[in-house]
Amino acid sequence: MGKPNDLVQGTLDLLILKTVALEPKHGWAIAKRIQQISREVLQVQQGSLYPALQRLEQKAWIKAKWAETETGRKAKFYSLTASGRVQLEKEEANWNRLSAAIDLVVQTS
Amino acid sequence: MAWLQRSYIRLQTLFGRERLVEELDAEMQFHLDEQIAEYVAAGMSPGEARLAAMKVFGNGTAMKEQAWDAWGWIWLEQMGRDARYGLRQLKKTPGFTATAVFTLALGIGANAAIFTLVNAVMMKSLPVSDPETLVRIGDTADCCVNGGAHEDGKYSLFSTEVYEHLKKSVPEFDNLAAMQAGFEYRPVVARMEGTEGSGRAVMGEFVSGNYFQTFGLKPAAGRLLRDEDDTKGAPLMAVMSYDTWKNRYAENPSVVGSTIWVNTKAVTVAGIASPGFFGDRLSSTLPELYLPIESMPQLANVAYVHDPGTNWLYLIGRVKPGVQMVALQAKINTLTRQALSETEAYSGAKEKKYLEKLSVMLTPGGAGIQHLREQYETNLQMLMAVSGLVLLIACANIANLLLARGMRRRTELSVRTALGAARGRIVRQLLTESVVLAGLGGLAGLAVAYAGTKMLLALTFHAQQSVPIDARPSGAVLAFACGLSLLTGILFGVAPALVAAKTDPADSLRTGTRGTTAGSSLLQRGLVVVQAGLSLVLLVGAGLFAQSLRKLESSDLKLDARNRYIVHINPQTAGYSQTQLEALYRKFAERFHALPGVVKVGLASYTPMEDNNNGFDVQREGHPDTQTMASIIRANAEYFDSVGTRVVMGRGIREDDTPMSRTVAVINETLKKKLFKPGENPIGARIGSGHGNQWEIVGVVEDTTYTDVAWKDHGMYFVPAMQRAADQKEPITQDESLYLGAIVVETTAPVNNMEELARKTLAEINPNLAVVRSQTFAEQISNCFNDARMVAQLTALFGALALLLATIGLYGVTAYTVARRTSEIGIRMALGAQRSSVIAMVMRGAMSQTALGLAIGIPTALLCVRFIESQLYEIKNVGVGVLAASVLALALASLLAGLVPARRAASTDPAQTLRME
C-alpha cells in the first residue's frame, strides 16, 4: 500500500470526513492527520486532497471557513455539516461491513 | 432540504468562481508553505525543502483542474469560451458575418411580420372570456342591410324578429347576442354635453342588451348594457369604448352618468367597456359607442329595425357545455325557416321553394365577425407563400455561406485535430459558433419584424386610426423565427464540420492550400440555381401585380376628379326629418356656391369610387321582369357636372324636376343596353321596381365607375333628389333614401382647406351638421386602389429581396470558387492565359447557374400564374414585357455578382501565387 492511486476515492472521502468530524481543520492539517493516524501507512499524494475537498463541499457534507492558524496565518478550515455526519455514519457502517467480510475471508481460507 | 442546500452551493460556485479559484490557490500555497516550513525545521535547506514539498504534493496544476471539475460548471465555461471564440471568429470575417446576419434578419423578419398580421387577422380570438364557447350563426361577412327572398338559401344576416325568435326558442344558448352589421356605414354624430362646437361623426354600434353579458365582459367604470336598456321606451343609454374614454376624456370618471348628444338626442353614458375590448370585429373603424337596438328607431330614425323583411343583424351566442353543434344547427335551421316563411318576402310559391334550400351555418364565434379575414385572406395567404419563398432563398444563402466557410476552415480544423483536439470538442465549438450567428440573425430579424409589421399595418389600414393589432411579434412568432434560424445554422454549420473532422488531418494539411478541383460543390451550385429560379418566380409575380395596379389606375373611370372635393354628410343625424330636406338641400347648394371659386355643387346619395351601393331589381314597363339589378342614386341638377359624368342622350336632372313634377330618371349606358335593344330609343320609356312604371327616362349618361373598377356591367339609374314614385307605399317620413350622403364641390382652382370650409359652412346652417368624412375626389379614387397598391408594393419588395439574396448567394459561391482556385488561376496566367479569358471562365460558371435557374424559374412562373389570376385585374397570363423585365433583372444582377469575383480572379498575380506554394 501507500501509492495514492491505490486509495480508492470513496475511502479518501471517508478518511476526510472522519478527520474533520472532531474539530475544524485546514487542508494541510487533514493531510498530516491522516498520515499520523495511519502510522504513515496511508501515503496520500497531498495535492489530491484538494479535489476531494471540493467534491465534498459541493455535496454539502463539509463546509469551509477562513480563520487564523496558531501561527497567525490565514487558512481555510473545514468542518462537518449535519448531512456530512449522516454520510460519515453511513460510510463507516459500510466500511465496517466490508472489512469484517474481508477479515472473515482472509482468516478462514 | 439537502438538495436545496446543494443547489445553493452550486449557484454560489457558479457566480463566485473567480473568488473560489483564488481561494484554492491560496489554500494550496498555504499547504506548501507549511510543508516547506516542516522540512526546514527538520534540517533541510530551503531549496531542498521546496522541492521535497512539491514532490509530496504532486502536480499542482492537475490537482487544480480536478478541483475545478468538482465544481461541475466546466461545460458552461467551455460554452462561454466557445461563444467568445465564435464571436471573435465572426468579427475577423466581417463580410461573411454581415451578409449572414443581414440575410437571416430579412428572411426571418419578413416572415415574422407577415405571420404577426396573419395571426391577428385570421387566428386570434377576441379579448373576451372563453372565446371557445362562442358560436356565430352565419358564416359570411354579408353586409349590411338586405331583404327579399334569398335564392341560395344562405343566411348570415338576420332581422330583429328572427333574432328574437331564436333567442326565445334556443335554450342551448346561455346568451344569444345581436349586433348591427353595417355600423361602419352609418356613423352617428356625438357631442359631449358642455363641450363647444359641432358634433363629431363617430362609430356607434347598435347591439342587443345582452351583448356584453354574452362576451362575458366587465365594465372599466360604471356598468355595461343590460336587457332593460334594450326595451322600447327605456331611458337612452350608451356604453363608451375604453379607448375613447382614455384618449378623449383622459379616463375622467365623471364621464359615467353624464349626457352625450347622439344624433341630437340626449343619451346617458352608462359605463365604459373593458380595456382591450375593441368590439365584435377587427376593423380600422372601431365603435366608440355601443347603443341598444331598441334605441335605434329613435336615434337613427330607421324604419327597418322592426321590419320582419329586413336583415341587418349578426348573431353570436354562447352555448351551454355539452351542446351538440350538428343538432343545434339543424334546430336553428328549422326555427329560421319557420320564422321566415311567415314573412312577406316568402309569401310566393317560388320563394317558398327557396326556403327548402335554407342553410344557416354555425361557425366558431371566438374571433367575432371576420370581415377583415374575408377581405384579406387570399392576399395574406399569398403574402405568406411569397415570404416563405424569400425565407427559403435566405436559408439557401445561409447554407451556402456556411458550407463555403466550413470548407475554407478545413485547414484550421486539421491543424487543431493534429494538435490533439477531440472531434466532439471541435464539432461542439462549430455548433456554438453557428448558434451565435443564428442568434445574432434572429435578433436582427426581430427588429426587422417589428418595423415590418408596423409598415404592413400602415399599408393595410392606411394609418386611418389605431388598429387593435399589436406590432410586437408574439411568442409563437419568436419561437418560430429563432427555431428556424437555429435549425439552419446547425444543419449547415455542423455538416461541413463533421466532414472536415473526419478527414485525415495530414491529408487535408497536405492539399489544403492547393486545389485544382472545381471549387464549389454540387450542393452549393444547386442551391444557387434554386435561388435564381425562385427569385425569378417572385419577380414575375411582382411584375404582374404592378401591371395589374397600373391597369386599374389607368382605367377610364369616365369622370373628372380635377378640383373636386367630396364632403360626406348625414342630415338625418342632425335631426332633420324628411319633410325638411328639400329646403335643406337648397340651402346646401346656396351656401356652398357662395364660397369663393366654387363652380358646381352636386348632391347625391353616394358618389363614384366609394365603398357604397344601393341596388334594386329594375324592370321596364310592359316587359317581363328580367331580374336586372341596378343601383339607384338620388341627385340634384348639378351633380353630373360636379363629378364629370357626361350626358350622351336626352338630358340630365334639372332644377325643375321637383316633387311636384313628373318622376323622371336618367339611366347609364349599361342599363340602357340591358333593358333596351340596340338602336331603340329609351327616352320616354318607363322603368322601376315592381311594375316598372315609376320613372320616365329622360336621358342617358356614360358609365361612370361606381363602387369598384372590377364591377363591369354595372347598371345604374339616377333620379331627382326629392322625387318619390307615385306608388311608393311607405310614408315620406319613413323613406330613408331621401337622406343624401355627399356634397360634391367643384372649384376653379385647388382649395386646400375644403374640409374646414365645409365644416364652417355646415355649422352655419345648423351646428348639428357634422362632416362625416371629407376628401378630394382624387384621394377617394386613390383609396379604392389601396389594397391593390399594397399587394403590388409588398410583392415588389419581396421580389427585390429575393433578387438581392440570390445575387448575394451567387456572388458568395463565385467568390468562394475563385478563392479556392487562386493558385490554379495563377498557374494558368503564368502559362499565358489572358485576363479576358480568366474573366470569361469565371463568368461562364456564374452565368451557367443563372441560366439553369431561369430554365427552372420560367416554366414555374408560367405555371404559378393561375394561383394569383383571381387577384389580378384583366391579366390572364404572363406578358412578354413582364417576363423579359424579370429575366433582364435577374441576368443583370447575376452579371454583377459574377463580375466582381471574376475581376478579382483576373488580377491574380501569378508570381505571388506561385511563391505561396
Interface residues (C-beta under 8 A of the other chain):
Chain A: P4 H26 G27 W28 A31 Q45 Q46 G47 S48 Y50 P51 L53 Q54 R55 E57 Q58 K59 A60 W66 R73 K74 A75 K76 S83
Chain B: A2 Q5 R6 I9 R10 T13 E23 L24 A26 E27 M28 F30 H31 D33 E34 Q35 V56 F57 G58 N59 G60 A62 M63 K64 Q66 A67 W68 D69 A70 W71 G72
